[in-house]
């Protein structure tokens, strides 16, 4: 089954404690993205990757890092999380005509 | 820069009736796509319908259809015979092939039994 998986689905952490949200897709897509969803703002792109070892900033990259060492994986790293990064996060992979979304990760930073 | 606007934060519709969700966009690209995504309470993002900008014919998927007005940069979604399961957040989005997709702020749709 074609899918994008994310882990964890829920995470509560404290300010400054490094965390990683994993993302994996099994569709051999080259383009992958991370979004955050906040009420009234829709989904905003954090980072994207057009292929292995090729990543670039989206619209709201501050406070986030990514890596793309393998085609299937695209982890999102928060080196020092802050409360304003409390949000719902989505990973997506793109076939060109459609984005396939992961199930979302609800992150709370206290 | 691409922008997508949804001017209706909330909408409601009676079950079995028809509702139209509005969306306007702005892009400098000549070849682009428009999407409507549905996000039910499960939070999963589900593609409802896609429109290629070069196609004049409006896309249709069962009870869902769009009114694509390219000159006006308008892309509304019509839901016919509304069902309780249609209650969700709906996002309009615009993007180019192999490139980023820009989302609107969303419209929360309630379906009244």
gemmi code that builds the backbone of each chain (N, CA, C; Angstrom):
import gemmi

chains = {
    "A": [
        ("UNK", (0.848, -1.198, 0.000), (0.000, 0.000, 0.000), (0.885, 1.249, 0.000)),
        ("UNK", (0.582, 2.175, -0.922), (1.326, 3.425, -0.999), (1.016, 4.281, 0.226)),
        ("UNK", (2.049, 4.711, 0.925), (1.770, 5.509, 2.102), (2.977, 6.321, 2.542)),
        ("UNK", (2.655, 7.328, 3.356), (3.659, 8.127, 4.046), (3.445, 7.899, 5.544)),
        ("UNK", (4.488, 7.528, 6.235), (4.367, 7.285, 7.670), (5.165, 8.324, 8.440)),
        ("UNK", (4.645, 8.679, 9.593), (5.290, 9.643, 10.479), (5.278, 9.075, 11.883)),
        ("UNK", (6.340, 9.367, 12.607), (6.390, 8.997, 14.019), (7.208, 10.024, 14.806)),
        ("UNK", (6.753, 10.330, 16.042), (5.536, 9.824, 16.671), (4.294, 10.561, 16.189)),
        ("UNK", (3.112, 10.088, 16.535), (1.873, 10.759, 16.195), (1.567, 11.881, 17.179)),
        ("UNK", (1.971, 11.696, 18.406), (1.773, 12.706, 19.444), (3.078, 12.841, 20.235)),
        ("UNK", (3.406, 14.070, 20.589), (4.618, 14.294, 21.368), (4.452, 15.534, 22.227)),
        ("UNK", (4.707, 15.370, 23.498), (4.753, 16.486, 24.435), (6.170, 16.565, 24.961)),
        ("UNK", (6.776, 17.747, 24.838), (8.154, 17.895, 25.261), (8.326, 19.238, 25.970)),
        ("UNK", (9.539, 19.512, 26.387), (9.827, 20.764, 27.085), (10.773, 21.613, 26.252)),
        ("UNK", (10.753, 22.874, 26.513), (11.600, 23.821, 25.785), (13.064, 23.405, 25.834)),
        ("UNK", (13.696, 23.388, 24.661), (15.119, 23.131, 24.564), (15.532, 21.681, 24.411)),
        ("UNK", (14.608, 20.756, 24.517), (14.965, 19.330, 24.414), (14.849, 18.868, 22.968)),
        ("UNK", (15.991, 18.561, 22.374), (16.049, 18.195, 20.962), (15.124, 17.036, 20.646)),
        ("UNK", (14.467, 17.120, 19.490), (13.596, 16.030, 19.081), (13.649, 15.846, 17.567)),
        ("UNK", (13.292, 14.654, 17.140), (13.226, 14.330, 15.713), (11.898, 13.668, 15.415)),
        ("UNK", (11.257, 14.125, 14.358), (10.052, 13.485, 13.851), (10.433, 12.781, 12.553)),
        ("UNK", (10.194, 11.489, 12.507), (10.598, 10.730, 11.325), (9.493, 10.726, 10.276)),
        ("UNK", (9.905, 10.599, 9.027), (8.971, 10.521, 7.908), (9.540, 9.551, 6.896)),
        ("UNK", (8.699, 8.662, 6.396), (9.140, 7.694, 5.407), (8.036, 7.465, 4.382)),
        ("UNK", (8.437, 7.350, 3.101), (7.460, 7.063, 2.045), (7.944, 5.870, 1.217)),
        ("UNK", (6.974, 5.103, 0.704), (7.318, 3.891, -0.037), (6.944, 3.988, -1.511)),
        ("UNK", (6.860, 5.218, -2.040), (6.412, 5.415, -3.418), (7.546, 5.851, -4.341)),
        ("UNK", (8.748, 5.905, -3.822), (9.920, 6.286, -4.611), (9.808, 7.728, -5.150)),
        ("UNK", (9.108, 8.574, -4.404), (8.970, 9.974, -4.820), (10.257, 10.729, -4.561)),
        ("UNK", (10.571, 11.656, -5.464), (11.758, 12.481, -5.271), (11.471, 13.677, -4.366)),
        ("UNK", (10.311, 14.270, -4.506), (9.978, 15.506, -3.797), (9.258, 15.198, -2.496)),
        ("UNK", (9.804, 15.699, -1.408), (9.169, 15.550, -0.100), (9.159, 16.896, 0.615)),
        ("UNK", (8.172, 17.065, 1.508), (8.007, 18.340, 2.213), (7.618, 18.113, 3.659)),
        ("UNK", (7.866, 19.136, 4.457), (7.309, 19.225, 5.797), (6.466, 20.485, 5.885)),
        ("UNK", (5.278, 20.332, 6.489), (4.373, 21.444, 6.705), (4.031, 21.525, 8.189)),
        ("UNK", (3.676, 22.725, 8.607), (3.023, 22.874, 9.888), (1.652, 23.485, 9.664)),
        ("UNK", (0.684, 23.029, 10.447), (-0.677, 23.523, 10.327), (-1.075, 24.226, 11.602)),
        ("UNK", (-1.483, 25.476, 11.472), (-1.929, 26.276, 12.605), (-3.289, 26.875, 12.279)),
        ("UNK", (-4.160, 27.016, 13.275), (-5.522, 27.531, 13.027), (-5.493, 28.863, 12.305)),
        ("UNK", (-6.306, 28.956, 11.255), (-6.428, 30.203, 10.503), (-5.308, 30.474, 9.526)),
        ("UNK", (-4.295, 29.620, 9.513), (-3.144, 29.836, 8.635), (-2.988, 28.745, 7.595)),
        ("UNK", (-3.761, 27.693, 7.689), (-3.622, 26.597, 6.745), (-2.327, 25.842, 6.966)),
        ("UNK", (-1.815, 25.253, 5.917), (-0.543, 24.529, 5.974), (0.555, 25.393, 5.381)),
        ("UNK", (1.627, 25.523, 6.107), (2.757, 26.302, 5.628), (3.983, 25.394, 5.521)),
        ("UNK", (4.685, 25.545, 4.417), (5.815, 24.659, 4.159), (7.028, 25.076, 4.989)),
        ("UNK", (7.640, 24.108, 5.650), (8.809, 24.373, 6.490), (10.086, 24.171, 5.682)),
        ("UNK", (10.256, 22.979, 5.151), (11.382, 22.603, 4.307), (10.882, 21.662, 3.230)),
        ("UNK", (11.647, 21.585, 2.167), (11.356, 20.608, 1.151), (12.647, 20.013, 0.601)),
        ("UNK", (12.504, 18.890, -0.082), (13.653, 18.216, -0.666), (13.258, 17.701, -2.046)),
        ("UNK", (14.090, 18.031, -3.030), (13.791, 17.603, -4.395), (14.497, 16.301, -4.759)),
        ("UNK", (15.395, 15.853, -3.895), (16.042, 14.560, -4.106), (17.024, 14.324, -2.961)),
        ("UNK", (17.688, 13.202, -2.994), (18.662, 12.870, -1.957), (19.733, 13.954, -1.897)),
        ("UNK", (20.017, 14.391, -0.671), (21.031, 15.410, -0.398), (20.677, 16.785, -0.968)),
        ("UNK", (19.444, 16.986, -1.406), (19.007, 18.286, -1.919), (17.829, 18.764, -1.078)),
        ("UNK", (18.090, 19.757, -0.238), (17.021, 20.300, 0.598), (17.034, 21.820, 0.495)),
        ("UNK", (15.879, 22.433, 0.786), (15.815, 23.891, 0.739), (14.725, 24.383, 1.667)),
        ("UNK", (14.828, 25.653, 2.031), (13.889, 26.252, 2.964), (12.549, 26.513, 2.297)),
        ("UNK", (11.511, 26.313, 3.087), (10.179, 26.684, 2.659), (9.844, 28.071, 3.183)),
        ("UNK", (8.613, 28.252, 3.606), (8.165, 29.572, 4.036), (8.457, 29.866, 5.511)),
        ("UNK", (8.549, 28.821, 6.338), (8.749, 29.036, 7.774), (9.832, 28.114, 8.310)),
        ("UNK", (11.092, 28.257, 7.877), (12.135, 27.299, 8.244), (12.814, 27.533, 9.594)),
        ("UNK", (12.600, 28.704, 10.203), (13.355, 29.047, 11.409), (13.065, 28.060, 12.540)),
        ("UNK", (14.147, 27.554, 13.118), (14.030, 26.637, 14.246), (13.950, 25.173, 13.853)),
        ("UNK", (14.050, 24.890, 12.569), (13.940, 23.512, 12.079), (15.153, 23.137, 11.237)),
        ("UNK", (15.439, 21.847, 11.200), (16.435, 21.290, 10.292), (15.858, 20.038, 9.671)),
        ("UNK", (16.389, 19.675, 8.513), (15.995, 18.434, 7.856), (17.236, 17.779, 7.279)),
        ("UNK", (17.075, 16.535, 6.893), (18.130, 15.844, 6.153), (17.475, 14.871, 5.187)),
        ("UNK", (18.193, 14.561, 4.113), (17.663, 13.606, 3.133), (18.828, 12.735, 2.659)),
        ("UNK", (19.145, 11.743, 3.466), (20.253, 10.850, 3.150), (19.806, 9.670, 2.296)),
        ("UNK", (18.523, 9.357, 2.404), (17.947, 8.288, 1.585), (16.685, 8.842, 0.948)),
        ("UNK", (16.312, 8.284, -0.187), (15.162, 8.795, -0.898), (13.883, 8.651, -0.090)),
        ("UNK", (13.750, 7.585, 0.659), (12.491, 7.300, 1.331), (12.317, 8.077, 2.638)),
        ("UNK", (13.389, 8.559, 3.243), (13.294, 9.166, 4.570), (13.589, 10.658, 4.561)),
        ("UNK", (12.822, 11.391, 5.362), (12.986, 12.849, 5.402), (12.651, 13.316, 6.819)),
        ("UNK", (13.562, 13.138, 7.767), (13.268, 13.515, 9.152), (13.290, 15.020, 9.377)),
        ("UNK", (12.458, 15.457, 10.316), (12.398, 16.857, 10.737), (13.015, 16.947, 12.128)),
        ("UNK", (13.961, 17.862, 12.288), (14.708, 17.980, 13.535), (14.460, 19.349, 14.150)),
        ("UNK", (14.115, 19.331, 15.440), (14.008, 20.573, 16.205), (15.130, 20.531, 17.235)),
        ("UNK", (16.160, 21.325, 16.995), (17.346, 21.280, 17.850), (17.045, 21.821, 19.247)),
        ("UNK", (16.274, 22.877, 19.324), (15.942, 23.490, 20.605), (14.498, 23.993, 20.539)),
        ("UNK", (13.542, 23.090, 20.712), (12.132, 23.467, 20.531), (11.695, 24.588, 21.467)),
        ("UNK", (10.784, 25.414, 20.963), (10.202, 26.486, 21.766), (8.681, 26.386, 21.689)),
        ("UNK", (7.982, 27.013, 22.630), (6.515, 26.899, 22.649), (5.841, 27.336, 21.345)),
        ("UNK", (6.447, 28.268, 20.609), (5.808, 28.694, 19.349), (5.927, 27.645, 18.241)),
        ("UNK", (6.572, 26.543, 18.531), (6.612, 25.436, 17.591), (5.565, 24.370, 17.909)),
        ("UNK", (4.747, 24.662, 18.905), (3.588, 23.813, 19.163), (2.661, 23.896, 17.956)),
        ("UNK", (2.388, 22.748, 17.339), (1.636, 22.760, 16.090), (1.334, 21.331, 15.664)),
        ("UNK", (0.620, 21.227, 14.562), (0.376, 19.950, 13.907), (1.281, 19.888, 12.681)),
        ("UNK", (2.081, 18.840, 12.586), (3.062, 18.730, 11.520), (2.699, 17.607, 10.560)),
        ("UNK", (2.865, 17.915, 9.273), (2.624, 16.925, 8.242), (3.852, 16.770, 7.360)),
        ("UNK", (4.169, 15.517, 7.089), (5.138, 15.191, 6.050), (4.354, 14.834, 4.789)),
        ("UNK", (4.900, 15.147, 3.633), (4.221, 14.819, 2.390), (5.251, 14.444, 1.340)),
        ("UNK", (4.855, 13.551, 0.446), (5.677, 13.274, -0.729), (4.826, 13.547, -1.957)),
        ("UNK", (5.481, 13.939, -3.020), (4.797, 14.537, -4.164), (5.115, 13.759, -5.423)),
        ("UNK", (4.075, 13.300, -6.103), (4.272, 12.597, -7.368), (4.296, 13.564, -8.543)),
        ("UNK", (4.063, 14.822, -8.285), (3.973, 15.801, -9.360), (2.568, 16.341, -9.480)),
        ("UNK", (1.614, 15.464, -9.459), (0.234, 15.895, -9.608), (-0.564, 15.730, -8.320)),
        ("UNK", (0.021, 15.133, -7.351), (-0.697, 14.921, -6.093), (0.295, 14.796, -4.957)),
        ("UNK", (-0.085, 15.376, -3.814), (0.710, 15.206, -2.610), (0.076, 14.111, -1.759)),
        ("UNK", (0.918, 13.239, -1.253), (0.484, 12.199, -0.329), (0.964, 12.607, 1.053)),
        ("UNK", (0.021, 12.703, 1.967), (0.339, 13.192, 3.300), (0.469, 12.058, 4.298)),
        ("UNK", (1.355, 12.256, 5.251), (1.406, 11.388, 6.405), (0.233, 11.685, 7.326)),
        ("UNK", (0.093, 10.929, 8.415), (-1.064, 11.075, 9.307), (-0.979, 12.274, 10.235)),
        ("UNK", (0.153, 12.942, 10.282), (0.303, 14.116, 11.136), (0.927, 13.781, 12.483)),
        ("UNK", (1.648, 14.753, 13.014), (2.249, 14.652, 14.347), (1.831, 15.872, 15.144)),
        ("UNK", (1.146, 15.624, 16.254), (0.730, 16.724, 17.137), (1.830, 16.950, 18.153)),
        ("UNK", (2.495, 18.103, 18.048), (3.606, 18.434, 18.936), (3.210, 19.543, 19.882)),
        ("UNK", (3.470, 19.317, 21.149), (3.270, 20.343, 22.170), (4.595, 20.591, 22.869)),
        ("UNK", (5.013, 21.858, 22.883), (6.256, 22.241, 23.550), (5.890, 23.101, 24.762)),
        ("UNK", (6.238, 22.605, 25.942), (5.874, 23.313, 27.183), (6.978, 24.270, 27.615)),
    ],
    "B": [
        ("UNK", (4.929, 35.702, -6.029), (4.671, 34.633, -5.067), (3.223, 34.162, -5.197)),
        ("UNK", (3.056, 32.880, -4.973), (1.719, 32.330, -5.035), (0.996, 32.593, -3.726)),
        ("UNK", (-0.285, 32.900, -3.821), (-1.134, 33.033, -2.634), (-2.460, 32.354, -2.912)),
        ("UNK", (-3.072, 31.865, -1.851), (-4.388, 31.236, -1.933), (-5.240, 31.808, -0.811)),
        ("UNK", (-6.429, 32.254, -1.167), (-7.316, 32.888, -0.199), (-8.645, 32.142, -0.131)),
        ("UNK", (-9.081, 31.861, 1.073), (-10.414, 31.304, 1.305), (-11.114, 32.257, 2.263)),
        ("UNK", (-12.133, 32.933, 1.781), (-12.740, 34.026, 2.542), (-13.805, 33.568, 3.523)),
        ("UNK", (-14.115, 32.280, 3.523), (-15.177, 31.770, 4.395), (-14.547, 30.859, 5.453)),
        ("UNK", (-14.305, 31.357, 6.647), (-13.705, 30.491, 7.679), (-14.616, 29.327, 8.057)),
        ("UNK", (-15.929, 29.579, 8.034), (-16.885, 28.541, 8.420), (-18.091, 28.581, 7.482)),
        ("UNK", (-18.604, 27.389, 7.188), (-19.824, 27.272, 6.389), (-20.651, 26.137, 6.990)),
        ("UNK", (-21.952, 26.207, 6.729), (-22.812, 25.091, 7.136), (-23.799, 24.791, 6.021)),
        ("UNK", (-24.247, 23.551, 5.981), (-25.187, 23.127, 4.941), (-26.114, 22.071, 5.533)),
        ("UNK", (-27.344, 22.099, 5.074), (-28.305, 21.077, 5.491), (-28.002, 19.789, 4.730)),
        ("UNK", (-28.134, 18.692, 5.420), (-27.942, 17.398, 4.772), (-28.794, 17.312, 3.510)),
        ("UNK", (-28.198, 16.774, 2.432), (-28.829, 16.591, 1.121), (-28.864, 17.871, 0.272)),
        ("UNK", (-28.479, 18.990, 0.848), (-28.448, 20.231, 0.089), (-27.079, 20.413, -0.572)),
        ("UNK", (-26.960, 21.517, -1.303), (-25.727, 21.829, -2.025), (-25.029, 23.018, -1.388)),
        ("UNK", (-23.716, 22.972, -1.326), (-22.943, 24.067, -0.755), (-21.750, 24.356, -1.658)),
        ("UNK", (-21.363, 25.625, -1.716), (-20.215, 26.031, -2.523), (-19.189, 26.729, -1.643)),
        ("UNK", (-17.972, 26.234, -1.697), (-16.864, 26.828, -0.943), (-16.012, 27.657, -1.905)),
        ("UNK", (-15.665, 28.865, -1.490), (-14.951, 29.787, -2.370), (-13.451, 29.730, -2.187)),
        ("UNK", (-12.749, 30.013, -3.269), (-11.281, 30.065, -3.237), (-10.809, 30.983, -4.356)),
        ("UNK", (-9.903, 31.868, -4.028), (-9.218, 32.653, -5.058), (-7.719, 32.475, -4.881)),
        ("UNK", (-6.999, 32.627, -5.956), (-5.558, 32.389, -5.902), (-4.841, 33.417, -6.769)),
        ("UNK", (-3.576, 33.497, -6.561), (-2.768, 34.366, -7.401), (-1.462, 33.650, -7.700)),
        ("UNK", (-1.082, 33.605, -8.943), (0.155, 32.966, -9.337), (0.669, 33.614, -10.609)),
        ("UNK", (1.988, 33.620, -10.752), (2.601, 34.133, -11.969), (2.944, 32.996, -12.929)),
        ("UNK", (2.709, 31.770, -12.481), (3.009, 30.617, -13.315), (1.946, 30.458, -14.401)),
        ("UNK", (2.349, 29.908, -15.532), (1.398, 29.678, -16.622), (0.873, 28.242, -16.599)),
        ("UNK", (1.649, 27.354, -16.000), (1.273, 25.942, -15.946), (1.186, 25.539, -14.476)),
        ("UNK", (0.003, 25.375, -13.973), (-0.164, 25.085, -12.554), (-1.390, 24.208, -12.339)),
        ("UNK", (-1.509, 23.739, -11.115), (-2.621, 22.879, -10.742), (-3.322, 23.473, -9.523)),
        ("UNK", (-4.581, 23.156, -9.412), (-5.374, 23.586, -8.267), (-5.988, 22.353, -7.614)),
        ("UNK", (-6.086, 22.406, -6.297), (-6.553, 21.244, -5.546), (-7.548, 21.677, -4.467)),
        ("UNK", (-8.407, 20.766, -4.136), (-9.192, 20.854, -2.906), (-8.869, 19.617, -2.068)),
        ("UNK", (-8.476, 19.870, -0.818), (-8.210, 18.789, 0.128), (-9.242, 18.856, 1.243)),
        ("UNK", (-9.597, 17.685, 1.724), (-10.520, 17.548, 2.845), (-9.745, 17.035, 4.053)),
        ("UNK", (-9.996, 17.649, 5.215), (-9.374, 17.174, 6.448), (-10.457, 16.903, 7.480)),
        ("UNK", (-10.861, 15.651, 7.626), (-11.868, 15.296, 8.641), (-11.271, 15.352, 10.035)),
        ("UNK", (-12.053, 15.094, 11.074), (-11.519, 15.131, 12.446), (-10.325, 14.197, 12.662)),
        ("UNK", (-10.188, 13.177, 11.858), (-9.025, 12.280, 11.975), (-7.719, 12.982, 11.614)),
        ("UNK", (-7.801, 14.170, 11.025), (-6.681, 15.023, 10.624), (-6.009, 14.573, 9.338)),
        ("UNK", (-6.403, 13.435, 8.798), (-5.793, 12.980, 7.553), (-6.140, 13.939, 6.423)),
        ("UNK", (-5.175, 14.265, 5.590), (-5.398, 15.127, 4.431), (-5.784, 14.251, 3.244)),
        ("UNK", (-6.956, 14.521, 2.672), (-7.498, 13.687, 1.591), (-7.725, 14.555, 0.366)),
        ("UNK", (-7.164, 14.162, -0.759), (-7.384, 14.907, -1.991), (-8.809, 14.667, -2.465)),
        ("UNK", (-9.550, 15.745, -2.646), (-10.937, 15.660, -3.108), (-11.006, 15.769, -4.620)),
        ("UNK", (-10.303, 16.773, -5.169), (-10.413, 17.025, -6.590), (-9.223, 17.846, -7.048)),
        ("UNK", (-8.825, 17.655, -8.299), (-7.681, 18.360, -8.871), (-8.080, 18.936, -10.229)),
        ("UNK", (-7.563, 20.125, -10.504), (-7.847, 20.788, -11.783), (-6.526, 21.227, -12.398)),
        ("UNK", (-6.281, 20.832, -13.635), (-5.120, 21.338, -14.368), (-5.506, 22.684, -14.981)),
        ("UNK", (-4.676, 23.677, -14.803), (-5.020, 25.027, -15.242), (-5.182, 25.132, -16.751)),
        ("UNK", (-4.517, 24.255, -17.505), (-4.603, 24.347, -18.954), (-5.900, 23.749, -19.489)),
        ("UNK", (-6.629, 23.045, -18.621), (-7.901, 22.437, -19.047), (-9.053, 23.405, -18.774)),
        ("UNK", (-9.863, 23.638, -19.790), (-11.006, 24.531, -19.622), (-12.170, 23.834, -18.930)),
        ("UNK", (-12.265, 22.528, -19.118), (-13.384, 21.789, -18.546), (-13.221, 21.670, -17.043)),
        ("UNK", (-14.294, 21.944, -16.318), (-14.271, 21.847, -14.866), (-14.200, 20.382, -14.428)),
        ("UNK", (-13.346, 20.126, -13.452), (-13.201, 18.764, -12.930), (-14.417, 18.370, -12.096)),
        ("UNK", (-14.720, 17.077, -12.145), (-15.843, 16.529, -11.376), (-15.440, 15.181, -10.803)),
        ("UNK", (-15.803, 14.962, -9.544), (-15.579, 13.675, -8.893), (-16.832, 13.344, -8.091)),
        ("UNK", (-17.702, 12.563, -8.690), (-18.952, 12.163, -8.029), (-19.745, 13.401, -7.592)),
        ("UNK", (-19.945, 13.598, -6.294), (-20.752, 14.729, -5.810), (-19.972, 16.030, -5.727)),
        ("UNK", (-18.683, 15.978, -6.039), (-17.829, 17.148, -5.931), (-17.497, 17.686, -7.321)),
        ("UNK", (-17.655, 18.971, -7.492), (-17.298, 19.597, -8.760), (-16.711, 20.966, -8.473)),
        ("UNK", (-15.975, 21.479, -9.453), (-15.378, 22.798, -9.284), (-15.910, 23.738, -10.352)),
        ("UNK", (-15.835, 25.028, -10.021), (-16.082, 26.093, -10.980), (-14.767, 26.856, -11.117)),
        ("UNK", (-14.050, 26.572, -12.174), (-12.720, 27.136, -12.397), (-12.854, 28.321, -13.350)),
        ("UNK", (-12.564, 29.502, -12.845), (-12.600, 30.733, -13.642), (-11.166, 31.266, -13.712)),
        ("UNK", (-10.468, 30.897, -14.792), (-9.037, 31.181, -14.857), (-8.739, 32.673, -14.886)),
        ("UNK", (-9.498, 33.418, -15.650), (-9.244, 34.858, -15.757), (-9.456, 35.555, -14.415)),
        ("UNK", (-10.440, 35.102, -13.686), (-10.739, 35.689, -12.379), (-9.910, 35.063, -11.274)),
        ("UNK", (-9.141, 34.032, -11.584), (-8.345, 33.286, -10.616), (-9.218, 32.831, -9.453)),
        ("UNK", (-10.288, 32.175, -9.832), (-11.259, 31.671, -8.862), (-11.423, 30.172, -9.048)),
        ("UNK", (-11.580, 29.460, -7.939), (-11.627, 27.994, -7.983), (-12.541, 27.511, -6.855)),
        ("UNK", (-13.830, 27.545, -7.065), (-14.768, 27.171, -6.013), (-15.121, 25.680, -6.087)),
        ("UNK", (-15.474, 25.137, -4.945), (-15.841, 23.727, -4.825), (-17.325, 23.623, -4.510)),
        ("UNK", (-18.040, 22.843, -5.306), (-19.454, 22.590, -5.051), (-19.639, 21.158, -4.582)),
        ("UNK", (-20.328, 21.030, -3.459), (-20.645, 19.711, -2.925), (-22.155, 19.525, -3.042)),
        ("UNK", (-22.555, 18.549, -3.813), (-23.977, 18.282, -4.015), (-24.437, 17.159, -3.090)),
        ("UNK", (-25.739, 17.177, -2.743), (-26.307, 16.121, -1.910), (-25.423, 15.884, -0.682)),
        ("UNK", (-25.203, 16.936, 0.079), (-24.272, 16.872, 1.205), (-24.616, 15.754, 2.178)),
        ("UNK", (-23.585, 15.104, 2.660), (-23.735, 14.008, 3.608), (-23.008, 14.349, 4.912)),
        ("UNK", (-23.412, 13.668, 5.979), (-22.804, 13.945, 7.279), (-21.293, 13.754, 7.236)),
        ("UNK", (-20.856, 12.795, 6.434), (-19.429, 12.529, 6.316), (-18.647, 13.604, 5.583)),
        ("UNK", (-19.344, 14.574, 5.009), (-18.659, 15.679, 4.337), (-18.184, 16.736, 5.329)),
        ("UNK", (-18.648, 16.659, 6.555), (-18.236, 17.631, 7.558), (-16.732, 17.516, 7.784)),
        ("UNK", (-16.027, 18.614, 7.570), (-14.564, 18.598, 7.638), (-14.044, 20.007, 7.407)),
        ("UNK", (-12.726, 20.132, 7.512), (-12.034, 21.334, 7.069), (-11.638, 21.109, 5.622)),
        ("UNK", (-11.869, 22.119, 4.783), (-11.528, 22.017, 3.372), (-10.468, 23.063, 3.033)),
        ("UNK", (-9.407, 22.601, 2.387), (-8.317, 23.481, 2.002), (-8.220, 23.557, 0.483)),
        ("UNK", (-8.147, 24.761, -0.015), (-7.851, 25.014, -1.411), (-6.335, 25.162, -1.530)),
        ("UNK", (-5.751, 24.678, -2.624), (-4.303, 24.736, -2.771), (-3.937, 24.920, -4.234)),
        ("UNK", (-2.745, 25.486, -4.430), (-2.239, 25.735, -5.775), (-0.777, 25.327, -5.841)),
        ("UNK", (-0.373, 24.734, -6.954), (1.024, 24.335, -7.077), (1.389, 24.008, -8.506)),
        ("UNK", (2.688, 23.831, -8.702), (3.203, 23.435, -10.006), (3.804, 22.040, -9.886)),
        ("UNK", (3.873, 21.334, -10.995), (4.368, 19.966, -10.973), (5.798, 19.926, -10.460)),
        ("UNK", (6.019, 19.041, -9.487), (7.353, 18.899, -8.923), (7.783, 20.070, -8.070)),
        ("UNK", (6.864, 20.899, -7.655), (7.202, 22.100, -6.887), (6.272, 22.211, -5.676)),
        ("UNK", (6.484, 23.260, -4.895), (5.710, 23.402, -3.669), (4.239, 23.659, -3.949)),
        ("UNK", (3.441, 23.320, -2.977), (2.003, 23.555, -3.024), (1.666, 24.576, -1.945)),
        ("UNK", (0.926, 25.601, -2.307), (0.515, 26.651, -1.374), (-0.940, 26.407, -0.975)),
        ("UNK", (-1.181, 26.454, 0.325), (-2.518, 26.177, 0.846), (-3.198, 27.456, 1.328)),
        ("UNK", (-4.520, 27.486, 1.193), (-5.311, 28.534, 1.811), (-5.523, 28.238, 3.288)),
        ("UNK", (-6.160, 29.156, 4.019), (-6.341, 28.999, 5.464), (-7.408, 27.990, 5.845)),
        ("UNK", (-8.232, 27.567, 4.900), (-9.219, 26.535, 5.188), (-10.620, 27.076, 5.453)),
        ("UNK", (-11.606, 26.246, 5.156), (-13.015, 26.512, 5.472), (-13.559, 25.323, 6.241)),
        ("UNK", (-14.106, 25.581, 7.409), (-14.681, 24.512, 8.224), (-16.136, 24.313, 7.825)),
        ("UNK", (-16.470, 23.147, 7.318), (-17.831, 22.854, 6.862), (-18.562, 21.978, 7.866)),
        ("UNK", (-19.727, 22.444, 8.283), (-20.609, 21.656, 9.149), (-21.805, 21.195, 8.333)),
        ("UNK", (-22.248, 19.977, 8.576), (-23.423, 19.434, 7.897), (-24.497, 19.192, 8.949)),
        ("UNK", (-25.638, 19.834, 8.742), (-26.730, 19.783, 9.721), (-27.708, 18.681, 9.346)),
        ("UNK", (-27.969, 17.752, 10.269), (-28.871, 16.624, 9.931), (-30.303, 17.106, 9.691)),
    ],
}
model = gemmi.Model(1)
for chain_id, residues in chains.items():
    chain = gemmi.Chain(chain_id)
    for i, (resn, *xyz) in enumerate(residues, 1):
        res = gemmi.Residue()
        res.name, res.seqid = resn, gemmi.SeqId(i, " ")
        for name, pos in zip(("N", "CA", "C"), xyz):
            atom = gemmi.Atom()
            atom.name, atom.element = name, gemmi.Element(name[0])
            atom.pos, atom.b_iso = gemmi.Position(*pos), 0.0
            res.add_atom(atom)
        chain.add_residue(res)
    model.add_chain(chain)
structure = gemmi.Structure()
structure.add_model(model)
structure.setup_entities()
